[in-house]
Amino acid sequence: MTSGKPFSPNEIAFVRSHLHEKYPSVIARALGQYYPEDNGGSRSTKSVAILMQKLREPEKKSQKQV
């Protein structure tokens, strides 16, 4: 079950900085460990994967414009 809480700015920055380095499951586990006050101690792999996809979309748009 997911917490349903929106991602905090700290969590978004963490995901952005590890976007090309780690799998969503690894990032979700790290978010639960490093930011328990923001997410109640857990994040789902699926919600992290969706956030990662949204953060990658601007890259795809800028590549198409070139």
Helices and strands as residue ranges (DSSP letters): H 9-17, H 24-34, H 36-39, H 45-65
